[in-house]
Amino acid sequence: MCSRRHGGGRVRSTTPAEDRCIVLSAKRNRRTTAQQVANQFFAASGKQISQKTVARHLRGGGLCARRPVVCVPLTRQHRTARLQWCREHHNWI
C-alpha cells in the first residue's frame, strides 16, 4: 500500500503573521486600495506580492471590496419639502 505525500502544493508567499499584518494595515486605513497595501507591504518586508494576493488575504480577513454609493446631495428646498411631508404624515399609524 502506498501513501500520499503531503506538502505537494505551492509554497505560500506570506506567513500567517504577515497575513494578519496585511489585514491590520487595511483596517487601520479603510480607504487604501489593495495595490497600496501591496506597496506598503513591499516597503516594510521587502517581499513583492500581487494585488490579487492582497485582495485574497483581505477577503479571508473579512474585508470586502465595495464602491461607495454616489447620490445627489439634498438642497435646502429638498430638505424643507421632506420635513413638510413628515409633519403632515406624522400620525398615519
Jmol script that loads the backbone (N, CA, C; Angstrom):
load data "model"
ATOM      1  N   MET A   1       0.842  -1.177   0.000  1.00  0.00           N
ATOM      2  CA  MET A   1       0.000   0.000   0.000  1.00  0.00           C
ATOM      3  C   MET A   1       0.885   1.237   0.000  1.00  0.00           C
ATOM      4  N   CYS A   2       0.584   2.168  -0.868  1.00  0.00           N
ATOM      5  CA  CYS A   2       1.380   3.388  -0.916  1.00  0.00           C
ATOM      6  C   CYS A   2       0.597   4.526  -0.274  1.00  0.00           C
ATOM      7  N   SER A   3       1.316   5.458   0.294  1.00  0.00           N
ATOM      8  CA  SER A   3       0.654   6.590   0.958  1.00  0.00           C
ATOM      9  C   SER A   3       0.912   7.865   0.162  1.00  0.00           C
ATOM     10  N   ARG A   4       0.006   8.764   0.291  1.00  0.00           N
ATOM     11  CA  ARG A   4       0.087  10.026  -0.431  1.00  0.00           C
ATOM     12  C   ARG A   4       1.073  10.952   0.272  1.00  0.00           C
ATOM     13  N   ARG A   5       1.888  11.623  -0.514  1.00  0.00           N
ATOM     14  CA  ARG A   5       2.866  12.546   0.060  1.00  0.00           C
ATOM     15  C   ARG A   5       2.187  13.856   0.417  1.00  0.00           C
ATOM     16  N   HIS A   6       2.558  14.408   1.540  1.00  0.00           N
ATOM     17  CA  HIS A   6       1.998  15.674   1.996  1.00  0.00           C
ATOM     18  C   HIS A   6       2.879  16.828   1.545  1.00  0.00           C
ATOM     19  N   GLY A   7       2.267  17.987   1.395  1.00  0.00           N
ATOM     20  CA  GLY A   7       3.034  19.188   1.079  1.00  0.00           C
ATOM     21  C   GLY A   7       3.374  19.326  -0.385  1.00  0.00           C
ATOM     22  N   GLY A   8       2.550  18.837  -1.267  1.00  0.00           N
ATOM     23  CA  GLY A   8       2.842  18.929  -2.688  1.00  0.00           C
ATOM     24  C   GLY A   8       2.340  20.202  -3.344  1.00  0.00           C
ATOM     25  N   GLY A   9       1.731  21.089  -2.572  1.00  0.00           N
ATOM     26  CA  GLY A   9       1.161  22.306  -3.146  1.00  0.00           C
ATOM     27  C   GLY A   9       2.185  23.420  -3.291  1.00  0.00           C
ATOM     28  N   ARG A  10       1.712  24.529  -3.799  1.00  0.00           N
ATOM     29  CA  ARG A  10       2.572  25.687  -3.993  1.00  0.00           C
ATOM     30  C   ARG A  10       2.933  26.295  -2.640  1.00  0.00           C
ATOM     31  N   VAL A  11       4.159  26.780  -2.530  1.00  0.00           N
ATOM     32  CA  VAL A  11       4.629  27.406  -1.301  1.00  0.00           C
ATOM     33  C   VAL A  11       3.969  28.774  -1.161  1.00  0.00           C
ATOM     34  N   ARG A  12       3.470  29.072   0.034  1.00  0.00           N
ATOM     35  CA  ARG A  12       2.804  30.353   0.265  1.00  0.00           C
ATOM     36  C   ARG A  12       3.819  31.490   0.214  1.00  0.00           C
ATOM     37  N   SER A  13       3.370  32.634  -0.307  1.00  0.00           N
ATOM     38  CA  SER A  13       4.272  33.778  -0.418  1.00  0.00           C
ATOM     39  C   SER A  13       4.350  34.571   0.879  1.00  0.00           C
ATOM     40  N   THR A  14       3.355  34.399   1.762  1.00  0.00           N
ATOM     41  CA  THR A  14       3.357  35.112   3.041  1.00  0.00           C
ATOM     42  C   THR A  14       3.103  34.136   4.175  1.00  0.00           C
ATOM     43  N   THR A  15       3.572  34.509   5.347  1.00  0.00           N
ATOM     44  CA  THR A  15       3.330  33.712   6.542  1.00  0.00           C
ATOM     45  C   THR A  15       2.001  34.138   7.161  1.00  0.00           C
ATOM     46  N   PRO A  16       1.446  33.347   8.067  1.00  0.00           N
ATOM     47  CA  PRO A  16       0.212  33.770   8.746  1.00  0.00           C
ATOM     48  C   PRO A  16       0.364  35.093   9.501  1.00  0.00           C
ATOM     49  N   ALA A  17       1.536  35.350  10.047  1.00  0.00           N
ATOM     50  CA  ALA A  17       1.762  36.629  10.735  1.00  0.00           C
ATOM     51  C   ALA A  17       1.726  37.790   9.742  1.00  0.00           C
ATOM     52  N   GLU A  18       2.300  37.578   8.553  1.00  0.00           N
ATOM     53  CA  GLU A  18       2.261  38.623   7.525  1.00  0.00           C
ATOM     54  C   GLU A  18       0.840  38.825   6.998  1.00  0.00           C
ATOM     55  N   ASP A  19       0.056  37.742   6.947  1.00  0.00           N
ATOM     56  CA  ASP A  19      -1.354  37.869   6.552  1.00  0.00           C
ATOM     57  C   ASP A  19      -2.097  38.768   7.531  1.00  0.00           C
ATOM     58  N   ARG A  20      -1.861  38.563   8.823  1.00  0.00           N
ATOM     59  CA  ARG A  20      -2.507  39.403   9.842  1.00  0.00           C
ATOM     60  C   ARG A  20      -2.053  40.846   9.715  1.00  0.00           C
ATOM     61  N   CYS A  21      -0.789  41.058   9.377  1.00  0.00           N
ATOM     62  CA  CYS A  21      -0.257  42.412   9.198  1.00  0.00           C
ATOM     63  C   CYS A  21      -0.933  43.107   8.014  1.00  0.00           C
ATOM     64  N   ILE A  22      -1.169  42.376   6.935  1.00  0.00           N
ATOM     65  CA  ILE A  22      -1.832  42.934   5.754  1.00  0.00           C
ATOM     66  C   ILE A  22      -3.249  43.361   6.104  1.00  0.00           C
ATOM     67  N   VAL A  23      -3.981  42.497   6.800  1.00  0.00           N
ATOM     68  CA  VAL A  23      -5.364  42.812   7.176  1.00  0.00           C
ATOM     69  C   VAL A  23      -5.392  43.987   8.140  1.00  0.00           C
ATOM     70  N   LEU A  24      -4.460  44.012   9.086  1.00  0.00           N
ATOM     71  CA  LEU A  24      -4.423  45.090  10.072  1.00  0.00           C
ATOM     72  C   LEU A  24      -4.124  46.431   9.414  1.00  0.00           C
ATOM     73  N   SER A  25      -3.199  46.449   8.453  1.00  0.00           N
ATOM     74  CA  SER A  25      -2.883  47.715   7.788  1.00  0.00           C
ATOM     75  C   SER A  25      -4.069  48.208   6.963  1.00  0.00           C
ATOM     76  N   ALA A  26      -4.840  47.288   6.397  1.00  0.00           N
ATOM     77  CA  ALA A  26      -6.031  47.697   5.645  1.00  0.00           C
ATOM     78  C   ALA A  26      -7.135  48.179   6.581  1.00  0.00           C
ATOM     79  N   LYS A  27      -7.235  47.589   7.767  1.00  0.00           N
ATOM     80  CA  LYS A  27      -8.259  48.020   8.722  1.00  0.00           C
ATOM     81  C   LYS A  27      -7.929  49.377   9.324  1.00  0.00           C
ATOM     82  N   ARG A  28      -6.650  49.675   9.448  1.00  0.00           N
ATOM     83  CA  ARG A  28      -6.263  50.978  10.014  1.00  0.00           C
ATOM     84  C   ARG A  28      -6.645  52.121   9.092  1.00  0.00           C
ATOM     85  N   ASN A  29      -6.516  51.898   7.797  1.00  0.00           N
ATOM     86  CA  ASN A  29      -6.918  52.912   6.823  1.00  0.00           C
ATOM     87  C   ASN A  29      -7.827  52.236   5.808  1.00  0.00           C
ATOM     88  N   ARG A  30      -9.136  52.371   5.995  1.00  0.00           N
ATOM     89  CA  ARG A  30     -10.105  51.638   5.191  1.00  0.00           C
ATOM     90  C   ARG A  30     -10.169  52.117   3.743  1.00  0.00           C
ATOM     91  N   ARG A  31      -9.593  53.260   3.436  1.00  0.00           N
ATOM     92  CA  ARG A  31      -9.694  53.798   2.080  1.00  0.00           C
ATOM     93  C   ARG A  31      -8.518  53.389   1.185  1.00  0.00           C
ATOM     94  N   THR A  32      -7.554  52.644   1.710  1.00  0.00           N
ATOM     95  CA  THR A  32      -6.429  52.223   0.878  1.00  0.00           C
ATOM     96  C   THR A  32      -6.865  51.103  -0.058  1.00  0.00           C
ATOM     97  N   THR A  33      -6.263  51.071  -1.228  1.00  0.00           N
ATOM     98  CA  THR A  33      -6.561  50.024  -2.202  1.00  0.00           C
ATOM     99  C   THR A  33      -5.643  48.831  -1.957  1.00  0.00           C
ATOM    100  N   ALA A  34      -5.961  47.724  -2.616  1.00  0.00           N
ATOM    101  CA  ALA A  34      -5.135  46.524  -2.482  1.00  0.00           C
ATOM    102  C   ALA A  34      -3.731  46.782  -3.023  1.00  0.00           C
ATOM    103  N   GLN A  35      -3.625  47.569  -4.086  1.00  0.00           N
ATOM    104  CA  GLN A  35      -2.311  47.886  -4.647  1.00  0.00           C
ATOM    105  C   GLN A  35      -1.487  48.709  -3.663  1.00  0.00           C
ATOM    106  N   GLN A  36      -2.120  49.654  -2.983  1.00  0.00           N
ATOM    107  CA  GLN A  36      -1.405  50.462  -1.994  1.00  0.00           C
ATOM    108  C   GLN A  36      -0.951  49.605  -0.819  1.00  0.00           C
ATOM    109  N   VAL A  37      -1.791  48.658  -0.392  1.00  0.00           N
ATOM    110  CA  VAL A  37      -1.406  47.753   0.698  1.00  0.00           C
ATOM    111  C   VAL A  37      -0.231  46.886   0.258  1.00  0.00           C
ATOM    112  N   ALA A  38      -0.247  46.422  -0.998  1.00  0.00           N
ATOM    113  CA  ALA A  38       0.866  45.620  -1.515  1.00  0.00           C
ATOM    114  C   ALA A  38       2.155  46.434  -1.535  1.00  0.00           C
ATOM    115  N   ASN A  39       2.070  47.708  -1.916  1.00  0.00           N
ATOM    116  CA  ASN A  39       3.256  48.567  -1.927  1.00  0.00           C
ATOM    117  C   ASN A  39       3.771  48.811  -0.514  1.00  0.00           C
ATOM    118  N   GLN A  40       2.862  49.020   0.442  1.00  0.00           N
ATOM    119  CA  GLN A  40       3.272  49.208   1.838  1.00  0.00           C
ATOM    120  C   GLN A  40       3.935  47.946   2.373  1.00  0.00           C
ATOM    121  N   PHE A  41       3.392  46.788   2.012  1.00  0.00           N
ATOM    122  CA  PHE A  41       3.961  45.520   2.462  1.00  0.00           C
ATOM    123  C   PHE A  41       5.358  45.323   1.885  1.00  0.00           C
ATOM    124  N   PHE A  42       5.539  45.696   0.617  1.00  0.00           N
ATOM    125  CA  PHE A  42       6.856  45.582  -0.007  1.00  0.00           C
ATOM    126  C   PHE A  42       7.861  46.504   0.675  1.00  0.00           C
ATOM    127  N   ALA A  43       7.429  47.727   1.011  1.00  0.00           N
ATOM    128  CA  ALA A  43       8.325  48.670   1.684  1.00  0.00           C
ATOM    129  C   ALA A  43       8.709  48.169   3.070  1.00  0.00           C
ATOM    130  N   ALA A  44       7.790  47.493   3.747  1.00  0.00           N
ATOM    131  CA  ALA A  44       8.056  47.037   5.110  1.00  0.00           C
ATOM    132  C   ALA A  44       8.854  45.739   5.153  1.00  0.00           C
ATOM    133  N   SER A  45       8.542  44.796   4.247  1.00  0.00           N
ATOM    134  CA  SER A  45       9.150  43.470   4.357  1.00  0.00           C
ATOM    135  C   SER A  45      10.144  43.148   3.249  1.00  0.00           C
ATOM    136  N   GLY A  46      10.061  43.856   2.133  1.00  0.00           N
ATOM    137  CA  GLY A  46      10.941  43.545   1.015  1.00  0.00           C
ATOM    138  C   GLY A  46      10.428  42.422   0.135  1.00  0.00           C
ATOM    139  N   LYS A  47       9.246  41.881   0.448  1.00  0.00           N
ATOM    140  CA  LYS A  47       8.648  40.824  -0.364  1.00  0.00           C
ATOM    141  C   LYS A  47       7.655  41.440  -1.337  1.00  0.00           C
ATOM    142  N   GLN A  48       7.762  41.055  -2.600  1.00  0.00           N
ATOM    143  CA  GLN A  48       6.841  41.550  -3.625  1.00  0.00           C
ATOM    144  C   GLN A  48       5.649  40.602  -3.703  1.00  0.00           C
ATOM    145  N   ILE A  49       4.449  41.114  -3.433  1.00  0.00           N
ATOM    146  CA  ILE A  49       3.234  40.317  -3.577  1.00  0.00           C
ATOM    147  C   ILE A  49       2.274  41.068  -4.491  1.00  0.00           C
ATOM    148  N   SER A  50       1.392  40.333  -5.131  1.00  0.00           N
ATOM    149  CA  SER A  50       0.499  40.952  -6.108  1.00  0.00           C
ATOM    150  C   SER A  50      -0.729  41.551  -5.433  1.00  0.00           C
ATOM    151  N   GLN A  51      -1.413  42.361  -6.188  1.00  0.00           N
ATOM    152  CA  GLN A  51      -2.651  42.985  -5.728  1.00  0.00           C
ATOM    153  C   GLN A  51      -3.709  41.911  -5.456  1.00  0.00           C
ATOM    154  N   LYS A  52      -3.750  40.881  -6.286  1.00  0.00           N
ATOM    155  CA  LYS A  52      -4.728  39.808  -6.099  1.00  0.00           C
ATOM    156  C   LYS A  52      -4.440  39.011  -4.830  1.00  0.00           C
ATOM    157  N   THR A  53      -3.172  38.824  -4.503  1.00  0.00           N
ATOM    158  CA  THR A  53      -2.822  38.143  -3.258  1.00  0.00           C
ATOM    159  C   THR A  53      -3.325  38.940  -2.070  1.00  0.00           C
ATOM    160  N   VAL A  54      -3.119  40.251  -2.103  1.00  0.00           N
ATOM    161  CA  VAL A  54      -3.598  41.111  -1.018  1.00  0.00           C
ATOM    162  C   VAL A  54      -5.116  41.033  -0.930  1.00  0.00           C
ATOM    163  N   ALA A  55      -5.800  41.084  -2.071  1.00  0.00           N
ATOM    164  CA  ALA A  55      -7.262  41.031  -2.076  1.00  0.00           C
ATOM    165  C   ALA A  55      -7.765  39.711  -1.489  1.00  0.00           C
ATOM    166  N   ARG A  56      -7.090  38.605  -1.801  1.00  0.00           N
ATOM    167  CA  ARG A  56      -7.486  37.307  -1.229  1.00  0.00           C
ATOM    168  C   ARG A  56      -7.305  37.297   0.280  1.00  0.00           C
ATOM    169  N   HIS A  57      -6.189  37.849   0.757  1.00  0.00           N
ATOM    170  CA  HIS A  57      -5.946  37.885   2.203  1.00  0.00           C
ATOM    171  C   HIS A  57      -6.962  38.785   2.903  1.00  0.00           C
ATOM    172  N   LEU A  58      -7.331  39.883   2.264  1.00  0.00           N
ATOM    173  CA  LEU A  58      -8.314  40.786   2.872  1.00  0.00           C
ATOM    174  C   LEU A  58      -9.689  40.127   2.924  1.00  0.00           C
ATOM    175  N   ARG A  59     -10.048  39.395   1.866  1.00  0.00           N
ATOM    176  CA  ARG A  59     -11.326  38.667   1.902  1.00  0.00           C
ATOM    177  C   ARG A  59     -11.305  37.612   2.994  1.00  0.00           C
ATOM    178  N   GLY A  60     -10.166  36.950   3.154  1.00  0.00           N
ATOM    179  CA  GLY A  60     -10.035  35.955   4.218  1.00  0.00           C
ATOM    180  C   GLY A  60     -10.119  36.580   5.599  1.00  0.00           C
ATOM    181  N   GLY A  61      -9.716  37.837   5.706  1.00  0.00           N
ATOM    182  CA  GLY A  61      -9.788  38.550   6.980  1.00  0.00           C
ATOM    183  C   GLY A  61     -11.107  39.253   7.211  1.00  0.00           C
ATOM    184  N   GLY A  62     -12.062  39.079   6.296  1.00  0.00           N
ATOM    185  CA  GLY A  62     -13.389  39.651   6.491  1.00  0.00           C
ATOM    186  C   GLY A  62     -13.599  41.010   5.853  1.00  0.00           C
ATOM    187  N   LEU A  63     -12.654  41.484   5.056  1.00  0.00           N
ATOM    188  CA  LEU A  63     -12.817  42.774   4.382  1.00  0.00           C
ATOM    189  C   LEU A  63     -13.170  42.529   2.922  1.00  0.00           C
ATOM    190  N   CYS A  64     -14.201  43.190   2.452  1.00  0.00           N
ATOM    191  CA  CYS A  64     -14.646  43.030   1.066  1.00  0.00           C
ATOM    192  C   CYS A  64     -14.535  44.358   0.340  1.00  0.00           C
ATOM    193  N   ALA A  65     -14.272  44.283  -0.939  1.00  0.00           N
ATOM    194  CA  ALA A  65     -14.211  45.493  -1.751  1.00  0.00           C
ATOM    195  C   ALA A  65     -15.628  45.982  -2.006  1.00  0.00           C
ATOM    196  N   ARG A  66     -15.813  47.260  -1.970  1.00  0.00           N
ATOM    197  CA  ARG A  66     -17.125  47.834  -2.256  1.00  0.00           C
ATOM    198  C   ARG A  66     -16.934  49.220  -2.828  1.00  0.00           C
ATOM    199  N   ARG A  67     -17.916  49.661  -3.575  1.00  0.00           N
ATOM    200  CA  ARG A  67     -17.917  51.018  -4.104  1.00  0.00           C
ATOM    201  C   ARG A  67     -18.907  51.834  -3.297  1.00  0.00           C
ATOM    202  N   PRO A  68     -18.535  53.039  -2.887  1.00  0.00           N
ATOM    203  CA  PRO A  68     -19.490  53.865  -2.158  1.00  0.00           C
ATOM    204  C   PRO A  68     -20.620  54.326  -3.072  1.00  0.00           C
ATOM    205  N   VAL A  69     -21.792  54.441  -2.503  1.00  0.00           N
ATOM    206  CA  VAL A  69     -22.963  54.863  -3.272  1.00  0.00           C
ATOM    207  C   VAL A  69     -22.831  56.344  -3.594  1.00  0.00           C
ATOM    208  N   VAL A  70     -23.031  56.670  -4.857  1.00  0.00           N
ATOM    209  CA  VAL A  70     -22.976  58.062  -5.284  1.00  0.00           C
ATOM    210  C   VAL A  70     -24.402  58.583  -5.328  1.00  0.00           C
ATOM    211  N   CYS A  71     -24.687  59.618  -4.572  1.00  0.00           N
ATOM    212  CA  CYS A  71     -26.030  60.180  -4.568  1.00  0.00           C
ATOM    213  C   CYS A  71     -25.932  61.701  -4.666  1.00  0.00           C
ATOM    214  N   VAL A  72     -27.007  62.286  -5.132  1.00  0.00           N
ATOM    215  CA  VAL A  72     -27.064  63.732  -5.287  1.00  0.00           C
ATOM    216  C   VAL A  72     -27.324  64.347  -3.913  1.00  0.00           C
ATOM    217  N   PRO A  73     -26.547  65.331  -3.500  1.00  0.00           N
ATOM    218  CA  PRO A  73     -26.802  65.942  -2.198  1.00  0.00           C
ATOM    219  C   PRO A  73     -28.118  66.715  -2.207  1.00  0.00           C
ATOM    220  N   LEU A  74     -28.797  66.688  -1.065  1.00  0.00           N
ATOM    221  CA  LEU A  74     -30.082  67.370  -0.959  1.00  0.00           C
ATOM    222  C   LEU A  74     -29.881  68.871  -0.832  1.00  0.00           C
ATOM    223  N   THR A  75     -30.714  69.619  -1.542  1.00  0.00           N
ATOM    224  CA  THR A  75     -30.679  71.074  -1.427  1.00  0.00           C
ATOM    225  C   THR A  75     -31.572  71.498  -0.262  1.00  0.00           C
ATOM    226  N   ARG A  76     -31.532  72.767   0.063  1.00  0.00           N
ATOM    227  CA  ARG A  76     -32.379  73.283   1.138  1.00  0.00           C
ATOM    228  C   ARG A  76     -33.857  73.063   0.807  1.00  0.00           C
ATOM    229  N   GLN A  77     -34.210  73.224  -0.469  1.00  0.00           N
ATOM    230  CA  GLN A  77     -35.596  73.023  -0.897  1.00  0.00           C
ATOM    231  C   GLN A  77     -36.026  71.565  -0.693  1.00  0.00           C
ATOM    232  N   HIS A  78     -35.150  70.614  -1.006  1.00  0.00           N
ATOM    233  CA  HIS A  78     -35.453  69.204  -0.778  1.00  0.00           C
ATOM    234  C   HIS A  78     -35.688  68.936   0.701  1.00  0.00           C
ATOM    235  N   ARG A  79     -34.819  69.479   1.540  1.00  0.00           N
ATOM    236  CA  ARG A  79     -34.939  69.236   2.982  1.00  0.00           C
ATOM    237  C   ARG A  79     -36.234  69.803   3.544  1.00  0.00           C
ATOM    238  N   THR A  80     -36.609  71.001   3.117  1.00  0.00           N
ATOM    239  CA  THR A  80     -37.850  71.592   3.630  1.00  0.00           C
ATOM    240  C   THR A  80     -39.066  70.816   3.127  1.00  0.00           C
ATOM    241  N   ALA A  81     -39.032  70.341   1.878  1.00  0.00           N
ATOM    242  CA  ALA A  81     -40.147  69.544   1.358  1.00  0.00           C
ATOM    243  C   ALA A  81     -40.263  68.225   2.118  1.00  0.00           C
ATOM    244  N   ARG A  82     -39.152  67.601   2.426  1.00  0.00           N
ATOM    245  CA  ARG A  82     -39.158  66.353   3.180  1.00  0.00           C
ATOM    246  C   ARG A  82     -39.703  66.577   4.589  1.00  0.00           C
ATOM    247  N   LEU A  83     -39.263  67.643   5.229  1.00  0.00           N
ATOM    248  CA  LEU A  83     -39.729  67.956   6.577  1.00  0.00           C
ATOM    249  C   LEU A  83     -41.226  68.250   6.581  1.00  0.00           C
ATOM    250  N   GLN A  84     -41.693  68.969   5.590  1.00  0.00           N
ATOM    251  CA  GLN A  84     -43.121  69.282   5.491  1.00  0.00           C
ATOM    252  C   GLN A  84     -43.933  67.997   5.320  1.00  0.00           C
ATOM    253  N   TRP A  85     -43.486  67.090   4.466  1.00  0.00           N
ATOM    254  CA  TRP A  85     -44.184  65.823   4.264  1.00  0.00           C
ATOM    255  C   TRP A  85     -44.229  65.029   5.564  1.00  0.00           C
ATOM    256  N   CYS A  86     -43.124  65.004   6.301  1.00  0.00           N
ATOM    257  CA  CYS A  86     -43.077  64.269   7.565  1.00  0.00           C
ATOM    258  C   CYS A  86     -44.051  64.862   8.577  1.00  0.00           C
ATOM    259  N   ARG A  87     -44.112  66.166   8.637  1.00  0.00           N
ATOM    260  CA  ARG A  87     -45.029  66.810   9.585  1.00  0.00           C
ATOM    261  C   ARG A  87     -46.488  66.533   9.215  1.00  0.00           C
ATOM    262  N   GLU A  88     -46.790  66.472   7.925  1.00  0.00           N
ATOM    263  CA  GLU A  88     -48.159  66.196   7.502  1.00  0.00           C
ATOM    264  C   GLU A  88     -48.569  64.750   7.778  1.00  0.00           C
ATOM    265  N   HIS A  89     -47.613  63.846   7.725  1.00  0.00           N
ATOM    266  CA  HIS A  89     -47.933  62.418   7.841  1.00  0.00           C
ATOM    267  C   HIS A  89     -47.413  61.789   9.130  1.00  0.00           C
ATOM    268  N   HIS A  90     -47.138  62.560  10.143  1.00  0.00           N
ATOM    269  CA  HIS A  90     -46.532  62.004  11.359  1.00  0.00           C
ATOM    270  C   HIS A  90     -47.481  61.107  12.139  1.00  0.00           C
ATOM    271  N   ASN A  91     -48.792  61.218  11.952  1.00  0.00           N
ATOM    272  CA  ASN A  91     -49.719  60.380  12.722  1.00  0.00           C
ATOM    273  C   ASN A  91     -50.511  59.436  11.819  1.00  0.00           C
ATOM    274  N   TRP A  92     -49.851  58.823  10.868  1.00  0.00           N
ATOM    275  CA  TRP A  92     -50.510  57.876   9.970  1.00  0.00           C
ATOM    276  C   TRP A  92     -50.927  56.604  10.695  1.00  0.00           C
ATOM    277  N   ILE A  93     -50.115  56.148  11.578  1.00  0.00           N
ATOM    278  CA  ILE A  93     -50.368  54.843  12.215  1.00  0.00           C
ATOM    279  C   ILE A  93     -51.254  54.977  13.421  1.00  0.00           C
TER     280      ILE A  93
END
end "model"
wireframe off; spacefill off
backbone 0.3
color backbone group
